[in-house]
Amino acid sequence: MYSLFFRSAALAILLTPTAAFAQAADPAGSGPIVNALGWLQDTLLGNVATAVAVMAVAAIGFMMLTGRLNWRFGATVIIGVFILFGAASIVAGIQGVAG
């Protein structure tokens, strides 16, 4: 009985948000890393990437309609594109639910 109580209490303490979970600013010395990740994000979500993704989805859809592509693989590619371009919204939704 007490073992279950102490395990539940320990779990509650571990899952309680602290200051380490919600850092307001970037850590010291992370400027070049943050800039590189920002450049990567801009490249992956820029105009060229959007055009390539539209063409890829169109090609996959055409191949699926003509029976030259497995439906599971085609759906995986299309879902991957949605996840890539919706990543910011997905993360914002998770953060909104988390608190």
N, CA, C and O atoms as CSV, one atom per row, in Angstrom:
chain,resi,resn,atom,element,x,y,z
A,1,MET,N,N,0.830,-1.188,0.000
A,1,MET,CA,C,0.000,0.000,0.000
A,1,MET,C,C,0.871,1.246,0.000
A,1,MET,O,O,0.681,2.142,-0.822
A,2,TYR,N,N,1.833,1.301,0.930
A,2,TYR,CA,C,2.697,2.468,1.002
A,2,TYR,C,C,3.602,2.566,-0.218
A,2,TYR,O,O,3.944,3.663,-0.661
A,3,SER,N,N,3.985,1.420,-0.755
A,3,SER,CA,C,4.853,1.410,-1.923
A,3,SER,C,C,4.171,2.098,-3.110
A,3,SER,O,O,4.802,2.872,-3.830
A,4,LEU,N,N,2.903,1.817,-3.305
A,4,LEU,CA,C,2.156,2.448,-4.384
A,4,LEU,C,C,2.044,3.949,-4.153
A,4,LEU,O,O,2.157,4.732,-5.096
A,5,PHE,N,N,1.822,4.354,-2.910
A,5,PHE,CA,C,1.712,5.772,-2.586
A,5,PHE,C,C,3.021,6.493,-2.876
A,5,PHE,O,O,3.017,7.564,-3.484
A,6,PHE,N,N,4.141,5.917,-2.447
A,6,PHE,CA,C,5.427,6.566,-2.646
A,6,PHE,C,C,5.818,6.590,-4.121
A,6,PHE,O,O,6.434,7.550,-4.585
A,7,ARG,N,N,5.466,5.547,-4.854
A,7,ARG,CA,C,5.746,5.550,-6.294
A,7,ARG,C,C,4.923,6.622,-7.002
A,7,ARG,O,O,5.429,7.308,-7.890
A,8,SER,N,N,3.670,6.767,-6.617
A,8,SER,CA,C,2.820,7.799,-7.216
A,8,SER,C,C,3.333,9.191,-6.878
A,8,SER,O,O,3.324,10.084,-7.725
A,9,ALA,N,N,3.780,9.377,-5.639
A,9,ALA,CA,C,4.314,10.671,-5.236
A,9,ALA,C,C,5.603,10.985,-5.996
A,9,ALA,O,O,5.806,12.119,-6.430
A,10,ALA,N,N,6.463,10.000,-6.156
A,10,ALA,CA,C,7.709,10.217,-6.892
A,10,ALA,C,C,7.430,10.538,-8.350
A,10,ALA,O,O,8.089,11.402,-8.931
A,11,LEU,N,N,6.471,9.861,-8.943
A,11,LEU,CA,C,6.101,10.138,-10.333
A,11,LEU,C,C,5.536,11.545,-10.465
A,11,LEU,O,O,5.847,12.243,-11.430
A,12,ALA,N,N,4.719,11.971,-9.524
A,12,ALA,CA,C,4.148,13.320,-9.568
A,12,ALA,C,C,5.241,14.373,-9.445
A,12,ALA,O,O,5.182,15.409,-10.109
A,13,ILE,N,N,6.228,14.120,-8.611
A,13,ILE,CA,C,7.334,15.073,-8.453
A,13,ILE,C,C,8.166,15.145,-9.724
A,13,ILE,O,O,8.594,16.228,-10.124
A,14,LEU,N,N,8.399,14.008,-10.361
A,14,LEU,CA,C,9.200,14.000,-11.587
A,14,LEU,C,C,8.492,14.687,-12.742
A,14,LEU,O,O,9.148,15.285,-13.595
A,15,LEU,N,N,7.176,14.616,-12.787
A,15,LEU,CA,C,6.425,15.185,-13.905
A,15,LEU,C,C,6.008,16.632,-13.678
A,15,LEU,O,O,5.416,17.248,-14.565
A,16,THR,N,N,6.307,17.185,-12.505
A,16,THR,CA,C,5.962,18.571,-12.228
A,16,THR,C,C,6.890,19.490,-13.005
A,16,THR,O,O,8.109,19.355,-12.906
A,17,PRO,N,N,6.334,20.436,-13.787
A,17,PRO,CA,C,7.194,21.336,-14.556
A,17,PRO,C,C,8.018,22.235,-13.653
A,17,PRO,O,O,7.531,22.736,-12.640
A,18,THR,N,N,9.245,22.428,-14.026
A,18,THR,CA,C,10.136,23.309,-13.279
A,18,THR,C,C,10.705,24.350,-14.234
A,18,THR,O,O,10.357,24.380,-15.414
A,19,ALA,N,N,11.568,25.189,-13.723
A,19,ALA,CA,C,12.166,26.251,-14.541
A,19,ALA,C,C,13.013,25.677,-15.671
A,19,ALA,O,O,13.176,26.326,-16.704
A,20,ALA,N,N,13.550,24.482,-15.497
A,20,ALA,CA,C,14.391,23.892,-16.534
A,20,ALA,C,C,13.582,23.526,-17.776
A,20,ALA,O,O,14.118,23.502,-18.884
A,21,PHE,N,N,12.297,23.244,-17.593
A,21,PHE,CA,C,11.467,22.880,-18.735
A,21,PHE,C,C,11.065,24.094,-19.567
A,21,PHE,O,O,10.816,23.963,-20.765
A,22,ALA,N,N,11.001,25.243,-18.966
A,22,ALA,CA,C,10.493,26.425,-19.657
A,22,ALA,C,C,11.550,27.514,-19.702
A,22,ALA,O,O,11.413,28.534,-19.026
A,23,GLN,N,N,12.593,27.318,-20.479
A,23,GLN,CA,C,13.618,28.334,-20.614
A,23,GLN,C,C,13.122,29.400,-21.569
A,23,GLN,O,O,12.660,29.095,-22.669
A,24,ALA,N,N,13.218,30.656,-21.145
A,24,ALA,CA,C,12.688,31.743,-21.950
A,24,ALA,C,C,13.636,32.127,-23.076
A,24,ALA,O,O,13.180,32.556,-24.136
A,25,ALA,N,N,14.913,31.986,-22.882
A,25,ALA,CA,C,15.892,32.421,-23.881
A,25,ALA,C,C,16.758,31.241,-24.303
A,25,ALA,O,O,16.750,30.181,-23.677
A,26,ASP,N,N,17.499,31.455,-25.374
A,26,ASP,CA,C,18.418,30.427,-25.842
A,26,ASP,C,C,19.601,30.323,-24.888
A,26,ASP,O,O,19.985,31.326,-24.286
A,27,PRO,N,N,20.184,29.150,-24.732
A,27,PRO,CA,C,21.337,28.995,-23.850
A,27,PRO,C,C,22.529,29.801,-24.362
A,27,PRO,O,O,22.617,30.102,-25.553
A,28,ALA,N,N,23.424,30.139,-23.479
A,28,ALA,CA,C,24.602,30.913,-23.848
A,28,ALA,C,C,25.462,30.128,-24.833
A,28,ALA,O,O,25.695,28.933,-24.648
A,29,GLY,N,N,25.930,30.798,-25.874
A,29,GLY,CA,C,26.792,30.172,-26.860
A,29,GLY,C,C,26.073,29.404,-27.935
A,29,GLY,O,O,26.717,28.750,-28.755
A,30,SER,N,N,24.746,29.461,-27.960
A,30,SER,CA,C,24.009,28.693,-28.947
A,30,SER,C,C,23.640,29.517,-30.177
A,30,SER,O,O,22.877,29.046,-31.020
A,31,GLY,N,N,24.156,30.715,-30.295
A,31,GLY,CA,C,23.829,31.590,-31.411
A,31,GLY,C,C,24.083,30.975,-32.776
A,31,GLY,O,O,23.179,30.966,-33.611
A,32,PRO,N,N,25.302,30.450,-33.041
A,32,PRO,CA,C,25.543,29.848,-34.362
A,32,PRO,C,C,24.667,28.635,-34.636
A,32,PRO,O,O,24.252,28.416,-35.775
A,33,ILE,N,N,24.382,27.848,-33.614
A,33,ILE,CA,C,23.543,26.660,-33.799
A,33,ILE,C,C,22.110,27.079,-34.119
A,33,ILE,O,O,21.479,26.514,-35.012
A,34,VAL,N,N,21.602,28.063,-33.394
A,34,VAL,CA,C,20.244,28.552,-33.642
A,34,VAL,C,C,20.153,29.164,-35.035
A,34,VAL,O,O,19.161,28.964,-35.737
A,35,ASN,N,N,21.177,29.907,-35.438
A,35,ASN,CA,C,21.176,30.491,-36.783
A,35,ASN,C,C,21.204,29.413,-37.858
A,35,ASN,O,O,20.502,29.526,-38.863
A,36,ALA,N,N,22.006,28.370,-37.659
A,36,ALA,CA,C,22.080,27.286,-38.637
A,36,ALA,C,C,20.752,26.550,-38.737
A,36,ALA,O,O,20.317,26.209,-39.836
A,37,LEU,N,N,20.106,26.303,-37.606
A,37,LEU,CA,C,18.809,25.634,-37.630
A,37,LEU,C,C,17.735,26.521,-38.255
A,37,LEU,O,O,16.836,26.027,-38.935
A,38,GLY,N,N,17.831,27.829,-38.025
A,38,GLY,CA,C,16.899,28.753,-38.678
A,38,GLY,C,C,17.076,28.751,-40.185
A,38,GLY,O,O,16.095,28.772,-40.928
A,39,TRP,N,N,18.335,28.725,-40.642
A,39,TRP,CA,C,18.595,28.657,-42.081
A,39,TRP,C,C,18.054,27.357,-42.666
A,39,TRP,O,O,17.454,27.354,-43.740
A,40,LEU,N,N,18.271,26.243,-41.948
A,40,LEU,CA,C,17.773,24.951,-42.416
A,40,LEU,C,C,16.247,24.954,-42.504
A,40,LEU,O,O,15.678,24.428,-43.460
A,41,GLN,N,N,15.596,25.537,-41.521
A,41,GLN,CA,C,14.141,25.611,-41.535
A,41,GLN,C,C,13.657,26.476,-42.693
A,41,GLN,O,O,12.709,26.109,-43.388
A,42,ASP,N,N,14.299,27.619,-42.903
A,42,ASP,CA,C,13.910,28.473,-44.025
A,42,ASP,C,C,14.118,27.778,-45.360
A,42,ASP,O,O,13.316,27.942,-46.279
A,43,THR,N,N,15.192,27.001,-45.473
A,43,THR,CA,C,15.461,26.278,-46.714
A,43,THR,C,C,14.427,25.185,-46.940
A,43,THR,O,O,13.921,25.022,-48.051
A,44,LEU,N,N,14.112,24.433,-45.884
A,44,LEU,CA,C,13.165,23.328,-46.016
A,44,LEU,C,C,11.732,23.802,-46.251
A,44,LEU,O,O,10.930,23.082,-46.847
A,45,LEU,N,N,11.411,24.992,-45.792
A,45,LEU,CA,C,10.039,25.476,-45.905
A,45,LEU,C,C,9.909,26.641,-46.874
A,45,LEU,O,O,8.869,27.301,-46.900
A,46,GLY,N,N,10.940,26.912,-47.675
A,46,GLY,CA,C,10.919,28.042,-48.599
A,46,GLY,C,C,10.115,27.769,-49.849
A,46,GLY,O,O,9.436,26.749,-49.969
A,47,ASN,N,N,10.208,28.714,-50.784
A,47,ASN,CA,C,9.431,28.626,-52.024
A,47,ASN,C,C,9.841,27.437,-52.880
A,47,ASN,O,O,8.989,26.759,-53.454
A,48,VAL,N,N,11.134,27.184,-52.966
A,48,VAL,CA,C,11.603,26.058,-53.787
A,48,VAL,C,C,11.104,24.738,-53.208
A,48,VAL,O,O,10.635,23.869,-53.944
A,49,ALA,N,N,11.206,24.591,-51.894
A,49,ALA,CA,C,10.748,23.357,-51.257
A,49,ALA,C,C,9.242,23.174,-51.424
A,49,ALA,O,O,8.765,22.055,-51.617
A,50,THR,N,N,8.505,24.261,-51.350
A,50,THR,CA,C,7.062,24.177,-51.541
A,50,THR,C,C,6.731,23.725,-52.957
A,50,THR,O,O,5.859,22.879,-53.156
A,51,ALA,N,N,7.428,24.288,-53.939
A,51,ALA,CA,C,7.184,23.892,-55.331
A,51,ALA,C,C,7.543,22.426,-55.554
A,51,ALA,O,O,6.814,21.705,-56.235
A,52,VAL,N,N,8.658,21.985,-54.988
A,52,VAL,CA,C,9.073,20.591,-55.141
A,52,VAL,C,C,8.059,19.661,-54.474
A,52,VAL,O,O,7.741,18.603,-55.016
A,53,ALA,N,N,7.553,20.045,-53.307
A,53,ALA,CA,C,6.570,19.214,-52.609
A,53,ALA,C,C,5.264,19.124,-53.397
A,53,ALA,O,O,4.649,18.059,-53.458
A,54,VAL,N,N,4.844,20.219,-53.990
A,54,VAL,CA,C,3.618,20.191,-54.794
A,54,VAL,C,C,3.798,19.271,-55.991
A,54,VAL,O,O,2.911,18.480,-56.311
A,55,MET,N,N,4.938,19.373,-56.648
A,55,MET,CA,C,5.182,18.494,-57.797
A,55,MET,C,C,5.274,17.031,-57.367
A,55,MET,O,O,4.795,16.146,-58.077
A,56,ALA,N,N,5.889,16.769,-56.203
A,56,ALA,CA,C,6.008,15.398,-55.712
A,56,ALA,C,C,4.634,14.813,-55.401
A,56,ALA,O,O,4.349,13.668,-55.753
A,57,VAL,N,N,3.791,15.589,-54.750
A,57,VAL,CA,C,2.449,15.100,-54.422
A,57,VAL,C,C,1.642,14.863,-55.702
A,57,VAL,O,O,0.898,13.887,-55.797
A,58,ALA,N,N,1.791,15.759,-56.686
A,58,ALA,CA,C,1.092,15.570,-57.952
A,58,ALA,C,C,1.579,14.307,-58.664
A,58,ALA,O,O,0.772,13.539,-59.188
A,59,ALA,N,N,2.894,14.092,-58.683
A,59,ALA,CA,C,3.442,12.898,-59.337
A,59,ALA,C,C,3.010,11.624,-58.620
A,59,ALA,O,O,2.651,10.635,-59.260
A,60,ILE,N,N,3.045,11.653,-57.286
A,60,ILE,CA,C,2.628,10.484,-56.504
A,60,ILE,C,C,1.146,10.204,-56.754
A,60,ILE,O,O,0.751,9.052,-56.935
A,61,GLY,N,N,0.334,11.251,-56.763
A,61,GLY,CA,C,-1.092,11.062,-57.015
A,61,GLY,C,C,-1.360,10.476,-58.391
A,61,GLY,O,O,-2.201,9.590,-58.542
A,62,PHE,N,N,-0.640,10.973,-59.400
A,62,PHE,CA,C,-0.818,10.439,-60.753
A,62,PHE,C,C,-0.391,8.980,-60.824
A,62,PHE,O,O,-1.072,8.163,-61.443
A,63,MET,N,N,0.745,8.646,-60.186
A,63,MET,CA,C,1.220,7.258,-60.200
A,63,MET,C,C,0.258,6.342,-59.438
A,63,MET,O,O,0.052,5.193,-59.828
A,64,MET,N,N,-0.327,6.851,-58.355
A,64,MET,CA,C,-1.289,6.044,-57.614
A,64,MET,C,C,-2.554,5.809,-58.448
A,64,MET,O,O,-3.123,4.717,-58.424
A,65,LEU,N,N,-2.986,6.829,-59.178
A,65,LEU,CA,C,-4.191,6.678,-59.999
A,65,LEU,C,C,-3.985,5.719,-61.157
A,65,LEU,O,O,-4.916,5.017,-61.553
A,66,THR,N,N,-2.776,5.679,-61.705
A,66,THR,CA,C,-2.520,4.787,-62.834
A,66,THR,C,C,-2.108,3.391,-62.388
A,66,THR,O,O,-1.907,2.517,-63.232
A,67,GLY,N,N,-1.977,3.158,-61.095
A,67,GLY,CA,C,-1.659,1.831,-60.592
A,67,GLY,C,C,-0.189,1.474,-60.625
A,67,GLY,O,O,0.160,0.297,-60.530
A,68,ARG,N,N,0.678,2.457,-60.757
A,68,ARG,CA,C,2.116,2.187,-60.804
A,68,ARG,C,C,2.804,2.357,-59.461
A,68,ARG,O,O,4.020,2.187,-59.366
A,69,LEU,N,N,2.060,2.684,-58.439
A,69,LEU,CA,C,2.669,2.940,-57.135
A,69,LEU,C,C,1.817,2.300,-56.057
A,69,LEU,O,O,0.588,2.321,-56.121
A,70,ASN,N,N,2.482,1.735,-55.069
A,70,ASN,CA,C,1.794,1.149,-53.926
A,70,ASN,C,C,1.075,2.257,-53.154
A,70,ASN,O,O,1.664,3.303,-52.883
A,71,TRP,N,N,-0.183,2.037,-52.802
A,71,TRP,CA,C,-0.960,3.043,-52.102
A,71,TRP,C,C,-0.368,3.384,-50.743
A,71,TRP,O,O,-0.415,4.539,-50.320
A,72,ARG,N,N,0.184,2.399,-50.060
A,72,ARG,CA,C,0.763,2.656,-48.739
A,72,ARG,C,C,1.971,3.579,-48.848
A,72,ARG,O,O,2.116,4.499,-48.043
A,73,PHE,N,N,2.836,3.348,-49.829
A,73,PHE,CA,C,4.003,4.215,-50.017
A,73,PHE,C,C,3.570,5.623,-50.410
A,73,PHE,O,O,4.130,6.604,-49.920
A,74,GLY,N,N,2.589,5.727,-51.279
A,74,GLY,CA,C,2.091,7.035,-51.688
A,74,GLY,C,C,1.494,7.812,-50.527
A,74,GLY,O,O,1.738,9.009,-50.379
A,75,ALA,N,N,0.718,7.131,-49.712
A,75,ALA,CA,C,0.135,7.785,-48.540
A,75,ALA,C,C,1.221,8.203,-47.553
A,75,ALA,O,O,1.108,9.251,-46.917
A,76,THR,N,N,2.263,7.399,-47.421
A,76,THR,CA,C,3.364,7.746,-46.528
A,76,THR,C,C,4.064,9.014,-46.984
A,76,THR,O,O,4.385,9.875,-46.165
A,77,VAL,N,N,4.303,9.136,-48.278
A,77,VAL,CA,C,4.959,10.337,-48.808
A,77,VAL,C,C,4.084,11.563,-48.590
A,77,VAL,O,O,4.577,12.609,-48.168
A,78,ILE,N,N,2.810,11.445,-48.871
A,78,ILE,CA,C,1.906,12.589,-48.726
A,78,ILE,C,C,1.780,12.994,-47.259
A,78,ILE,O,O,1.790,14.185,-46.952
A,79,ILE,N,N,1.663,12.031,-46.354
A,79,ILE,CA,C,1.593,12.346,-44.922
A,79,ILE,C,C,2.903,12.975,-44.459
A,79,ILE,O,O,2.891,13.880,-43.625
A,80,GLY,N,N,4.028,12.507,-44.987
A,80,GLY,CA,C,5.321,13.110,-44.636
A,80,GLY,C,C,5.413,14.559,-45.045
A,80,GLY,O,O,5.959,15.379,-44.307
A,81,VAL,N,N,4.884,14.891,-46.213
A,81,VAL,CA,C,4.887,16.291,-46.655
A,81,VAL,C,C,4.007,17.130,-45.739
A,81,VAL,O,O,4.379,18.245,-45.373
A,82,PHE,N,N,2.844,16.606,-45.366
A,82,PHE,CA,C,1.978,17.349,-44.448
A,82,PHE,C,C,2.650,17.559,-43.098
A,82,PHE,O,O,2.526,18.632,-42.508
A,83,ILE,N,N,3.352,16.559,-42.606
A,83,ILE,CA,C,4.048,16.704,-41.328
A,83,ILE,C,C,5.184,17.718,-41.447
A,83,ILE,O,O,5.394,18.519,-40.535
A,84,LEU,N,N,5.917,17.691,-42.559
A,84,LEU,CA,C,7.017,18.638,-42.755
A,84,LEU,C,C,6.518,20.071,-42.732
A,84,LEU,O,O,7.085,20.914,-42.037
A,85,PHE,N,N,5.468,20.355,-43.482
A,85,PHE,CA,C,4.981,21.727,-43.548
A,85,PHE,C,C,4.083,22.108,-42.383
A,85,PHE,O,O,3.867,23.295,-42.140
A,86,GLY,N,N,3.561,21.137,-41.665
A,86,GLY,CA,C,2.721,21.425,-40.511
A,86,GLY,C,C,3.427,21.267,-39.188
A,86,GLY,O,O,2.787,21.279,-38.136
A,87,ALA,N,N,4.744,21.119,-39.224
A,87,ALA,CA,C,5.490,20.870,-37.983
A,87,ALA,C,C,5.328,22.009,-36.984
A,87,ALA,O,O,5.175,21.760,-35.788
A,88,ALA,N,N,5.360,23.246,-37.450
A,88,ALA,CA,C,5.227,24.382,-36.529
A,88,ALA,C,C,3.859,24.367,-35.856
A,88,ALA,O,O,3.760,24.615,-34.655
A,89,SER,N,N,2.816,24.081,-36.608
A,89,SER,CA,C,1.470,24.021,-36.025
A,89,SER,C,C,1.329,22.839,-35.069
A,89,SER,O,O,0.680,22.946,-34.029
A,90,ILE,N,N,1.942,21.710,-35.431
A,90,ILE,CA,C,1.880,20.533,-34.564
A,90,ILE,C,C,2.563,20.808,-33.233
A,90,ILE,O,O,2.027,20.470,-32.178
A,91,VAL,N,N,3.747,21.421,-33.274
A,91,VAL,CA,C,4.480,21.725,-32.043
A,91,VAL,C,C,3.728,22.761,-31.218
A,91,VAL,O,O,3.659,22.646,-29.994
A,92,ALA,N,N,3.161,23.780,-31.881
A,92,ALA,CA,C,2.391,24.789,-31.143
A,92,ALA,C,C,1.181,24.154,-30.459
A,92,ALA,O,O,0.845,24.517,-29.332
A,93,GLY,N,N,0.531,23.215,-31.129
A,93,GLY,CA,C,-0.602,22.533,-30.514
A,93,GLY,C,C,-0.203,21.699,-29.312
A,93,GLY,O,O,-0.893,21.690,-28.292
A,94,ILE,N,N,0.927,20.989,-29.439
A,94,ILE,CA,C,1.404,20.174,-28.315
A,94,ILE,C,C,1.800,21.061,-27.143
A,94,ILE,O,O,1.509,20.738,-25.991
A,95,GLN,N,N,2.464,22.181,-27.434
A,95,GLN,CA,C,2.856,23.088,-26.356
A,95,GLN,C,C,1.633,23.732,-25.703
A,95,GLN,O,O,1.627,23.973,-24.496
A,96,GLY,N,N,0.596,24.011,-26.501
A,96,GLY,CA,C,-0.629,24.586,-25.928
A,96,GLY,C,C,-1.331,23.607,-25.006
A,96,GLY,O,O,-1.875,23.999,-23.973
A,97,VAL,N,N,-1.322,22.333,-25.375
A,97,VAL,CA,C,-1.953,21.326,-24.528
A,97,VAL,C,C,-1.124,21.082,-23.270
A,97,VAL,O,O,-1.668,20.861,-22.187
A,98,ALA,N,N,0.207,21.127,-23.429
A,98,ALA,CA,C,1.086,20.854,-22.284
A,98,ALA,C,C,1.039,21.960,-21.231
A,98,ALA,O,O,1.378,21.725,-20.072
A,99,GLY,N,N,0.633,23.128,-21.615
A,99,GLY,CA,C,0.525,24.164,-20.592
A,99,GLY,C,C,1.114,25.395,-21.056
A,99,GLY,O,O,1.120,26.389,-20.329
